[in-house]
Amino acid sequence: MTTELKQKEEVKPELTTAEHPATKYLREERLPHIWCSGCGLGSAVTSLTNAYEKLEIPVDDIGVVSGIGCAGRAAGYFETDSYHTTHGRAIPFATGLKLSNPEMNVTVFSGDGDLFAIGGNHFIHAARRNVDMTVICVNNYNYGMTGGQFGPTTPRGATATTSPYGNYESPFNLPDLAASAGAIYVARWTTVHARRIQQAMEDALSKKGFSFVEILSPCPTGYGRKNDLGEGIDELKSYQNRCVIKHGSDPGEAEIVRDPEAEIVVGKFVDTDRPTYCDIADEYLKGEK
């Protein structure tokens, strides 16, 4: 045996058992997750756990609430106080959680259909009241889990299971809706912008009041397939090419259209402060109207 072969045999790399620090926020026994290949929900969850870790928020101080839909399954993966609630009711459930335990860091993690169709009324009133919570909406423009029906954010002209000839309804512009309803922090990014998503989540989690982060995400199985957008990586490339960062711009100008050449405005639109619902309630209880 040559000296070179002996040296190769003697090299025995040691395996490490080190874990990523953010995994303490996850129920690892439930992994791998159930989301489709190319879906951006896994990336969004990773950004959130990294944000928790960066802010050093104790696991026992976090409540994660989800509604129904693909994004709604996220609650089951968090090793926190997590709640998978009924359709459209994530925000009122989170409101009750916050009022009963004001010190808890409450995060709502759900999708566009759950939060802005059946749950739309709850969203605007929680923002109006400035309930102290962070709402993260993963927007894939359709009801992905139940067959790919069009929803409140589906662009006009887009094809879906329930709009085979093209959707003719005007969609919500979510940053504009959130800002108009009174959210004190509003941002939009896509799953291409992993670091910016994490930073936005850190900002939102650090604010006292109703914060909103929209994450545009591919849905290659549902929306992408029906609109000939290719695989998940193709949708991500489209985001990379179309997105224009405009911090502080008017969210009313952040509409999303189906045109594959049209720009998508992303960035931080609102970052302000005002008394929270609990702050005002405490003043009334003390007689300081």
C-alpha positions, 0 to 999 in steps of 0.5 A, a space after each residue: 500500500 502506498 503512503 498516499 493511500 495510507 494517508 487517505 485511510 487515516 483521514 476520518 472526518 468527525 461528524 458534528 451534532 450541532 444544530 441551527 439555533 433557530 430550530 428550537 422554535 420548530 417541532 422537528 419531529 414533524 419535518 419534513 413539511 407537507 408543502 409542495 416543491 417550489 412553494 415559498 412557505 418553507 422559506 417564510 417559516 425559516 425567515 420567521 424562526 431566524 427573526 425570533 432567534 435574532 431578537 432572542 425571543 424566548 420560545 415560551 413567550 411566543 404565540 403563533 396563530 394560523 387559519 385555514 389553507 396551505 399557510 395555515 398548516 404552519 402553526 403545527 410546525 412551531 414549538 411554541 404556543 401555536 394554534 391552528 384555528 378555523 377559517 378566517 378566524 386567526 386574527 380574532 383568536 390572536 386578539 383574545 390571546 393578546 388581551 389575556 396575556 399582553 406580554 406574549 409576542 403574538 404572530 399571525 401566520 396565514 394566507 391571502 384567502 384566509 386573511 382577506 376573504 372570510 377573514 377580511 373584516 377581522 383584519 381591518 378592525 384589528 388594524 383599526 384598533 391597533 391590536 399589538 400583533 404581527 400579521 404575516 400573509 403569504 400571498 400566492 394569489 389563490 386558494 392553493 390547498 383546496 384546488 386553486 380557486 381564485 381569491 381576493 388577491 388573484 390578478 385580473 385576467 388570471 386563470 384559476 379553477 373557478 375562473 377558467 376564462 380569466 378572473 374579472 374581479 379586481 384584487 385587493 392591494 394588501 399593503 394599501 388595505 393594511 395602511 388604510 385600516 391603520 397598521 403602524 408597520 407595512 412591508 411587502 417582499 417576495 420569497 426571493 428576498 430572504 434576508 429582507 423578509 427576515 429584517 421586515 419580520 424583525 422590525 414588525 415583531 419589535 413594533 408595539 401595535 398592528 404590524 403587517 408583512 406581505 410575502 409574495 410566494 410561488 404556488 407552482 402546483 396551483 396558480 403557477 400551473 394554471 397560468 403557465 408560469 413554469 416551476 417555482 424557480 421560474 416564478 422566483 426569477 420573475 420576481 427577481 426581474 420585476 420587483 422594484 424596491 420603493 421604501 416609503 412610497 404610496 402603497 396605493 401605487 403597489 397594485 399587482 397586475 398579471 402582465 409578466 413585464 409589469 413591475 412589482 413594488 416591494 419595500 417598507 411602506 409604513 413605519 409609525 407609532 400610535 397607542 395600542 388597543 391595550 394602552 388605550 384600554 388601560 387608560 380607560 380602566 384608570 379613568 384617564 380618558 
